[in-house]
Amino acid sequence: MRNRSVTVIFGSLVLWGLIIYFLISDQPVDREQETTRISTQISKLERRIKQEIALNQELFASISEVKQRKRKIIVNTYTDEKQGRNTNRIDEDKLLLKKEKKYVDNNINNNDVQQLQIEPVYSSETSYNVPIKGKLPNGSPIIAVLVFSCNRITVQRCLDQLIKYRPNVEQFPIIVSEDCQHRQTADVIARYGNQIMHIQVQPDQSDIEVPPKEKKFKGYFKIARHYGWALNHVFFQLRYDTVIIVEDDLDIAPDFFEYFLGTYPLLVSDNSLWCVSAWNDNGKAGLVDENAADVLYRTDFFPGLGWMLTRQLWAELSPKWPKSYWDDWIRQPEQRRNRACIRPEISRTRTFGKTGVSNGMFYERHLKYIKLNTEFVHFTRMNLTYLLKDNYDINFVNEVYQSTVVSFSELKSGKVMAPGAVRIPYYSRQAYKNTAKQFGLMDDFRSGVPRTGYRGVVTFFYKGRRVHLAPSANWNGYDTTWS
């Protein structure tokens, strides 16, 4: 840090020396042109010095906060041990503290990392106010929205909606992390000025070595690298406690922010949850109850596509973050650890990105038919404790296995006379896939889990009736060989 300050001072002296030289020099020089050039260099240097000061202040603040957290944990450890309380939470805090301290130390000691972070700080000269604390003065959580962008100028469509529907600038700061060095996309993002924070280019733009058989999937390796860097930056450097991840090809519903605010207390209070997602993989028109915009579910399948996570989860995942295919990696049992996500009946996001790294996989058959919610639901005024595991599991299992068993043909022909929800059993991978295709559901598995599945049950809506595509009642877990 001291070496960087010396460099800045030396640069200043050199520039002022040049100015004096040209003022006293007898050589024929276009003084107006030279003065303009020097003024430009001085302006750049001033901006850089301001960035240096801001970065140093941020690092010192991080160090101070880490020390305070350490002292607090020591006190809490003594108190809890004295009173014989459970110390699991203390252990989690210690691990998180260790991860954060390591990140701060790396930023202080690694000059190369510092240099990369100085250049592209913000897209506007107006400084963006980054809250250090995790809550507003009224106690409401601050939830950052992290937008991943690359080479789509249509990121404007996504950002326009986020800004339009954002209820509170301070509560939902928008951070755009840009990869790919795509000039046109960078220009679009820069137009938003201080309405957003723009991390202009994630530092590592080097080529990635991939196995010969996976060369055509190199894009997935770059995406994983971008995710890892940006999440480290937002959680460990900018110090946010909670983040909603959005990609640059998503539309959002009018109650997008209300949905995450309402479900936030569940995420931080129920250890069996590890994310909240705005996406329903089977949320196509005709497979959802359009009169049930307020209905939410637990799912064992990680949905993504607009999802919220905490710093605690990222501190767990970041040390082992994969080099590619991060979304399928996160669905593996070693990462999921029997935890679930919250997902809606009707999606609060919809993708408009037909082309991309996945080459439009699933888009024509499924994704373009996803229904985006239009009814504003006041989730923060609702009692959502039914989604807590202890409450949900009992009610869910009873509802599923007390429902009437029917066949697809009976349901399709309208011959089912019993009222209420119905159940279609499946006992093998192929039986599930056959039935899913008949209804138009996504029929694939990831680490043995079907999309939207909970305890093996996939719930959807068909011809005015709730349907449960369910395994036997004595189901004892997912079979990863079904993937």
N, C-alpha and C positions, 0 to 999 in steps of 0.2 A: 504494500500500500504506500510506504514511504517512497519507494523507487518511482512509483507512478506520479506522485506529487512533484518529485524532482524533475521528472520528464516534462510535466506541464509547465513548470516555472522556466525550465531551459527553453522550451518552445516559445514561451512568451518573450524571453530576452532576445531570441533569434529574430522574431518578427519585428520587435521594436528596433533592433539593430538595422534591419533592412530598411525600415522607414527612414531612420536618420541618414543612412548611406545615400538613399535616393534623393533626399532633400538637399544634401551638400554636394552631391556628385556633379561634376562639370560635363559628364558625358551626355550626349543627346538622347534623351529618353522621353517617350510619350508619358508625361507626368500624370495626365488625367487617367489614362488607361492603367498605369501602374498603381495609382492611388486606389482605383476601383478594385484591382486585383488584391491589393493588400488589405483593403477594408473587408473584402469577402473572406480572406483567410482569418482575419481577426475575429469576424463574426462566428466563423466555424469554431475557432479556438474557444471563444467565450461560451458557446453552446456546450462544447465538450467539457470545459471546466465545470459548468453547472451540472452536467450529467455525472461527472466524477464526484462532485460534492453530494449530490442526491444519492448516488449509489453507496458512497461511504457512510452517509447518515443511515441508510437503510440497513447496511451490514452491522453497524454499531447497535442499531435498535434491535436487530435479530439476536446479537450476542447478549445484549442486556436482558431480552425476554427469555432466552435460554437459561441464563443464570437465575432469573427470578423463578422460572418453572422448576429448576433443579432444587432451589431452596424450599419451594412449596412442597415438592415431592418428598424431600427428606423429612419435613415436618409431618406431612400426612402419613408417611411410612411409620414414623415413631408413634403417632397417635393411633393409627389403625392396629399396629401390633400390640400396643398397650391395651387397647380395648378388645382385642381378639377378633377383629373384623376380617372379612374376606379380602385378600390382597391381590386378586386377579387384576383389578382395575389399576392398582399401583404398578404392577408388572407391565401392563400395556403402556402406561404413561412413561415408564422408564425406557421402554423400547422406542417409543415415539421421540422422546427427548434425545436419545442417542442418535437416531436417524437425522433429526433436524440439526443437531450440533455438527455431525459429520458433513452435512450439506453446506452449512455456514462456513466451516473451516476450509472446505475445498474452495469456496468462492474467495476466501481471504488469501489463501496460499497459492492458488493456481493463477499465475499471471495470464496464461492463455485464455482461461475461462473468463477472467475479468475483461480482457480486451474484447472478446466476442460479445460480451453483454453491454459494453459501453456504447458501441456504435448505434444499434437500432433500438433505442429505448422506447420512444413514443412517436406517434405519427403527427403530433401537433406540438407546437412550442408551448401551448397552454398545458401546464402540468396537471396530470390526472391525480385526483385525491385518492390515495390508496389507504383504506382503513386498516389499522393494525389489529384492532380488536375484532372478535367474531360476532359482536352484536351491536345493534343500534342503541341509542340512549334509552329507548322504551323497552329494551329487552328482546326485540325481535331479531332473528338471526340474519346475518349478512351472508348471502349466498352468491358467489361469483358465477358468472356464465362464461364458460370457456368455449370459444368457437374455433374449430379446426378448419383451416383453409389451405388451399394449395394453388390450383390453376383454374379456378372457376370464377369468372367475373360475376356470375349469378349469386355469389355470396351476398351481393347487395339485396337480393330478395329476402334472404334469411335475416340479415341485419336490420332491414327496414321493419320487419315484423317484430323482431325482438325489442327494438326501440319503441315501436308503436304500442305494444302491449305491456311493456315494462311499467309496473305501478310506481316504482320508487328507484331513482337513480342510485342513491346511496346503498339501498338494500341489495340491488342486483347489478353490480358493476359488470360490464361486458368487456371481456378480454379476447382479442382475436390473435391467435397464434398462426403465423403464416409460414408455410414451407414452400419449396419448389423454386423460389426466386423468380416468380412470374410477375413481370413488371406491370401488366395490365391489371392483375388482381390487386397488387399492392397499391396501385393508384386509386382503385375503387375504394379500398379500405381506408386510405388516407383521407378521403373526402369527409369522413365522419368526425374528424377532428377530435375534440375532447369528449365527445359522446361515448367513446369507447377507449380502451387502452389497446394499442397496437404493438404486439411483439413482432417486429417487421419480418425477421427471418430467424428461424431456429438455427443455431450456430453451425451444427455439423451438416454441411452440404456435400460431403465427400461421397464418392460412389460406394456402393455396398457390395461386398462379395457374397454371392449366394451359391448354393450347391448347383451344379450344372443342370440337374433335372428341374430346378425351380427358377430358372432365369426369367421365364415369362411372368413369374409372380414377384418380381423384384419390388413392385409397388407396395406389396404388403409389408416388406421389410422396412421400407421408408416410412410407412404409416406408423408402424410400431415404434420406430426410433423417434418420430415426431411426438407421439403420445407420451412416451417416457420422459422426454426432455420438457415438454410443456407442463405436464402435471407436476414434475419436480419443481419447476419454476413457480407455478401458481401456489402450490401448497407450502413449499419450504423456503422460498425467497419472498414472495408477496404475502405469505402468511395467512392465507384464507383457510378457514376451517371446513368449509363445505363448498362443493363445486358442482354445477350442472354442465355436462358435456353436450355440446351441440356440434353437428357437422355442417359444412357450408351448403348442403343440398337439402336442408329440411325446412318445410313450412311448419309453423306452430299454431296452436289453437288460441283463441282469445283468453282462455283461462289457464294457459300454460304455467304462468308464474303462480297463480292461485293453487294449482294442483300441487306444485312442489312445496309451497308454503304449508299447505294443509297436511301433507304427508311427512314433512320434516320431523315433527315430534316422534313419529313412529320409528323413523330410521335411527334416531339417536337414543331411543329408549329400549328398543327390542334387539338384543344381540343376535337373534336368529335372522335378522334382515341385514343385507349388505348393499342394497341399492334400491332406488325408486326409479322406475322407467316410465316414460310417457307413451310407450309404444306397445301395441298389441299385435303380435305376429300374425294372428288370424283375424285381424280387425277389418276384414273386407265388408263392404255393404252387403247385407243379406246374411252375414254370419254374426252380426252384433245386434243387440237390442237398442234401437235408436231412442227408446224412451227411458233408457237406463244410463244416462250420461254420468250419473253420480256413483255408479257401482264400480268398486275396485276389488282386485283379487291379489292373492299371493301366488307367486310362480317360482318353480325351481329352475326354470330356464332363464338365463341371462338375456334380456331383450335388447339392451343398448338403444341406439337411435333416440337420443335425448334422455339422459339418465343422470342421477344425482348420487354422489359418493362423498365420504368424509375423509379428512386428513388421516384419521386412524387407519382406514382401510388402505389408503395409498401407501402409508408407511409400511404396511404389511406386504403389499404387492410389489412395490418399486425395487427392492433388492433383487428380486428374481424375475423382473419384467422380461418377456421373451423378445427375441430378435424379429419375430414375424407372427402373423395370424393371431394377434393379441386377443381378439374376441372369442375365438375357439379355445385358446389357452385358458382364458378366464372362466370358461365353462367346465373345465376339468375338475374332477372331485378334489384334487389337491388344493385348488384355489377356492372352489365354492364352499367346501367344508360344511355341506348340508344347510347352507344359508339360502334364503329366498329373497326375491325382489317383489316390490309392489308394482302392479301393472293395471291399467284401466280397461273397462269394457270397451270404450271408444277412444281411439288413439288421440293424444294431444300433439302428435307430430305426424308428418307425412313426407316421404322423400320425393323430390322431383329430379333426382340425379339418375337418369337412366344410364348414362355412360360414366365410366369410372374404372377403378382398378378391377372391380369384379366383372366388368364387361356386361353389365345389365342382368347378371344372374338373378332369377326370381322376379325381375321387374315386370315383364309382360304378363306373367301368369298370376302374380300376387300383388306386388308392391304398389302398382299403379291403381289398384282397386281399394286400397286402404281408405277407410272413411275417417276424415278429420273432424273432430268435434266442433260444433258451432254454438252450442248452448253453454252459457257461462254458469259454472257450478261453484258455489261458495264453499269450498272444501274447508276453509279455516273456521267456518261456523258449524261444521258437522262433527259428530262424535264418531271417530274412525277407529276406536279401540277394538272393534270387532275384527280388525286386521292383525292384532297382536296374536302371536302364535298360539298361546294357551286358549284364547277365545276362538280363534278361527278354525283350528284343526278339528275340534269336537263338532262344531256346527257343520263344517264342510263334509266331513266323513258321514255324518248322519244324513245330510241332504242327498249326497251322491248315492249311498247304498240303500237308502229307503225309497229311492225313486223307482218307477216302473221300468222293467227291462223290455226293450223293443228292438226290432231289426230296422235296418235302413229302409228296406222296401215298405214296411208298415208306416214308417214316419213319412216317407216321400209320398205315399198314396193318401195320406191323411186318415188312415184307418185306426189310429190310436185314440181310444175313447177316454182313457184315464186323464185326469187333469194334472197340471203341474209339470215339473221337470221329469225327464226320462233318461234312461241309461242304456248305452250300447256297449256291451262287454267286448274286450279283446284279450287274447291270451298269448299272442306271439307278435313278433316284429312285423311279419308280413300281413297278419290280420289287421294290425293297426294301420299300416300303410294303405291297404286296400280300402278300408272304411274312410280314412282321411281323404283319399283321392275322390271318393264318391261325393263327399260334401264340399270339396274344393278347399280343404284345409292344407296347410303346409305339412308335408308328410315326412320330413327328414328328422334325424336325431343328432344331437351333439352330446358326446360323452354319455349316450344312452338316454338322454332326456328329450322328450318331444317338445316342440315349441308350445309355449304357454302352459306346459304340464305342471301340475302340483300333486305330489304323491302319485304320480303316474296318470293323473286324470286331466284330460283336456276338455275344457268347458267352453261352449259356444252357443249360438242362438240359431235356430232354424225353423222357419215357418211359424213364427210366433211362440216358440217353445224353447225353454232351456234344455240343452242336451249335454250329457256327460259321457264322453268316450273314455271308458274306465277299465283298468285291469281288475283282477279278482280282489275281493275284500281283504284277503290275507297278503296283499302286496308287501314285499319286504325290501324294496329298494330297486334302483335302476341298474340295468345290465349294460355296461359300457361296450359290449360286443355288438349291441344293436346299432351303433353309429355307422 
